[in-house]
Amino acid sequence: MNFDGELEKRKNLVEEILETYLPKAEGEQRIVLEAMRYAVSAGGKRLRPILMAESAALFAKESEVWRTDFTEVPGPSTIGALPPFMAAIEFIHTYSLIHDDLPALDNDDYRRGRKTTHVVYGEDIAVIAGDGLLNYAYETAMRAFGKAVTIEDYQRVECAMNFLGRRAGVYGMVGGQCADLLAEKPGAVPTEETLLYIHKNKTAALIQAAMTIGAVLAGADEKAVAQLTKCAENIGVAFQIQDDILDVTSSLEVLGKPTGSDEKNHKLTYVTLHGLEESKKQVSKLSVEAVDILRSFPRENAILETLVERLINREK
């Protein structure tokens, strides 16, 4: 298997999907639409849409999942609902990055190797560009109901909408972001329990949304969805610990964003609590457990397994 080639194909398909759903920068609101497009087009791994489709491929054929024509789809008709959800989750992820980079939060000038949205368009437009992407994400995801045919189809799309809303919101990513900000306040004494809450919500929750939505739309049962929820939690926590490691060991040239920001902002991280070596061991442990869960499903997905291992142990 040529993993890099296969991954590039998938990323290109995601780019096509994003371009299909992104609104054109025109009208009186052109500038905010332009800022939204700027942020989305900054590139990146497109991890969450790819994880969504590959999780669906655990329960449906790969040829059914990775396609652009969904007019005649074998299997659950809700496989055709994947593209709007894939676009929606990337829009939500991108809005969170726009807001994370703002001076009031992480105050970063670079993201994915180029100037952040607020540096290019100003803080005011960056704020509403993030707001615009978040709201437009739900507009986009709602289009999935147009792919439903049976009552069961509608129930699957409704379930997927619930996963998306809850895990992106105050009981997921936003809640984790709140805890992260409070942990940085003067006088705060965050614990390891707080740190894990932040990782499980700020980072892992959106990965959980991606993987469970893919599974639900492909017709997975409740037990399989619960297993993927745990798998995604491991991936998200390990991903964030690795991010903390890279903030200490990498560089702007390699990472595409400034390093050392955790220390500068006096942030509690797994590395500051346990040191580099123990952090690396934890990343390895979580990675093995996640891949073992993936291998427990009847349908093998070597692409997904390799992707998880590479993402968790990435160098940038």
N, C-alpha and C positions, 0 to 999 in steps of 0.2 A: 504494500500500500504506500503510495506517495502522499503522506499525510499533509505536507505543506501545500502541495498542489490541490488536494481535495479541500483543504481549509480555505485556500484562496478562492476557489470556485464558490464556496458557500458565502464567503464574505462579499463577493461580487454580486451574488443574488440578493443578499441583504441590502446592499447599496441600491440595487434596482427597486426593491420594495420601498425603501425609505424615500427615494426620489418620486415614486408613484404617489405616496401619501403626503409628502411635504407640500404645503401651500406655496404658490408663487409669490414673490415679493412685489406686490403691486397694490395700488389703492392708497388711501390716506394713511393706512397703517403700514405702509411699505417698509419703513425703517425697522419696526419690530419684527416683521416677517423676515427681513434681510438678516437681522441679528440671530433669529432662530435658525435660519439656514446655515449661517456662518458656524454656529456652535455644532450643529449636527454634522456638517460636512468636514469637521476637523479630523475625521477618521477615527482611529481607535480599533480595538479588536472586534467590535460588534459581538462581544461575548454573549450577552443576554439573548438576543434574537437567535443566535446559532444554538445556544443551549436549549432554547425552547423547541426549535425544530428537531434537534437531535434527540431530545427527550421524547418527542412524539414518535420518532423513528424506532424507539424501543417497543412500540406497540402497533406500528404500521410500517409498511414497506417504505424504504428510503425514496423510491421512485414516486411514491404518493406524496411525500412530505416536501421534497426539494423540487418544486415545479412552479411555473408562473401561470399556467393555464389551469384553473380550477373549475371549468365549466362541467367537466365530466370526471368526477373523482370516485374511484372505487373505495369501499370501506365507509367509515363514518363520514357523513357529508360535512361534519365540522372540521375535518382536515383542511377544508377550504377557508376556514376562519383563521388559520395560522397567520397569513400575511398582515392583516390589520393589527393583530396582537403583537406580532414581531416588531412592527413599526412603533406601536404605542409604547412598548417597554423601553425601546431605545430613546424615544422622545422623553420619557420620564427620567431615565438615567442621565440624559444630557442636561435636562433642566436642573437636576441635582448638582451636576458639575458646575454649571454656570453660577449657581448660588453658593456652592462651596468655595469658589475662587474669589468671591467678593471680599472687599476690605473688611467688612464686618465679621467675616468668618475666617477663612484660611489666608486671605490676602495674597493670592498667588498671581503672578503676571504671565505665567506660561502654562499651557495645557496641551498635551499631545504635540509638543515641539513648536507651538506658535502662540502668539499673544492671546490671552484670555478675552472673553467676550466683553467684560467691563472695561478692559484697557482699550479696546478698539472702538466700542460704541458708547462708553460712559456707564457709570453705575446705574443711572436711572433706566436706561434702555435695557441694560443687562437684567435688571430685576424683572421688568415686564416681559422680556424675552423668555426668561425662565417660567414665569406665570403662564405665558402663552403656550409654551411647549407642554406644560402639565395639563392645561385644559384641553389643548388640541389632541393630546394622547388619548383622552377618554372619548372625544369625538371620533377618533380613528378606531378605537377598539369597539365602539358601538356598531360600526359597520359590519362586524362579525355576525350580528343577528340576521343580516341579509343572506347569510350562507346556510342558516338553519332551515330544515325542512320538517322534521318530526318534533314531537313534544320533547323527546329525549335530546335532540339537537339543541333546542332552546334551553333546556336545563344545563347542558354542558357549557354553552356560551355564558349563561348566567353564572355558573360556578366559576368560570374563568374570569369574568368581570369582578366577582367578589374577591378572588385571589389577588387580582391586580390592584384593586382599590385598597384593600386592607393592608397588604404587604408594602405598598408604596406610601401609606399614610401614617397616622399618629400611633398605630399599633404595629408599625414596621419601620420603614426607613426614616420617616420624619421623627418618630419617637426616639430612634437611635441617635439621630442628629442632635436632638434636644439634650439627651443624656450626655453626649459628647461635649456640647458647649458648656453645660453646667459643670462638667468635670474639670474644665479649664479655668473656672472662675477662681479669683484669689481666695485662699482659705479652704478651697475644696480639697477633700481627702478621698479621692476615688479608690475603690477597692477592685480586686480582681473580678469580683462578681459584676461590678459596674462595667468594667472593661469588656467582659464577655457579652453582657447585655448590648453594649454598643456595637460590637462586632456582629452579633447575631441579628441585629435589627438594621443598623446603618448600612451594612454591606450584604449580609447573607439573605435578608428578607426579599430583596429584588431578584436575587438568583433563585430563591425558592419560588417566587412568582413565575419566573421564566420556565423552570423545569416542571412545575405542577400544571401550569396552563397547557404546556405542550402535551403532557400525559393525558390530561382531561379531554382535550380536543381530539386526541387519538383513541379515546374510548377506554382508558385505563380504569381499573376498579379502585375502590377506596384504599385497600391495602397497599397497592402499588404506589398510589399517590402519597401515602404516609411514608413509605420507604424513600421516595424521591425527596420528600420534604427534609428528612434527616440527612440524606446525601448532600442536598444543596446547602444545608446549614454547615456541614463540614467544609464544603468547598468555599463558602463565603468567609468563614472564620479563618481558614488557612490562607485564603487569598489576602485577607486584611493583615494577618501576621506577616506574610511575605512582603506586603506593601510597607509595613513598619521596618522590616529588615532592610529593604532596598533604600528606604529613606536615610538609613545609616551608612550603607555600604556602596550605593551607586552614585551617579553623577547626573547633572542636567543633560549632558550630551547623550548619555545612554538612556536615561529615564524619560526625557522629554518634558520634565517639569523640575522645579528646584528641589534639591534634597536638603536635609537638615531642618525642614520646616517644623517637624515634631518637636525637636529640641528647642528651636526658636520660640515656639508657642507654648512650651512647657507642658506638652501633652503626655498623658499617661499612655504608654503602649506596652504590648507584650514584651518587647525588647527591654524597655526600662525596668519592667518587673522581674524578668527572668534571664535577661542576657541573651546574646546572639546564639550561642550553641543550643541552649534549651529551646529557644524559639524555633530554630531550624528542626529540632527533633519533633516538636509539636506539629509543625507543618507536614513533616513526613508521615506522622501517625494519622493525622486527619485525612491526608491524601490516600493512604492505603485503605482506610475504612470506607471512603467515598467510592473508590474503584471497586471494592468488594461488593458494595451494594449494587452497583451497576451490573456487575457480573452475575448477580443472583437472578436476573430476569431471563426468561427463556430466549428472547431475541438478542443476539449479540450485537454490540455497537462499538467496534474498535475505534472509530473516529471519536466518539464521545469519551471513551476511556482515555485515549491519548490526549485529547483536548484538556480534560480535567487535570491530568498529570502535568501537562506543560503550563497550564495557567497557574496552577498552584506553585510550581517551581520556577516561574518565569524570572528573567533577569531585567525586564523592563515592563 
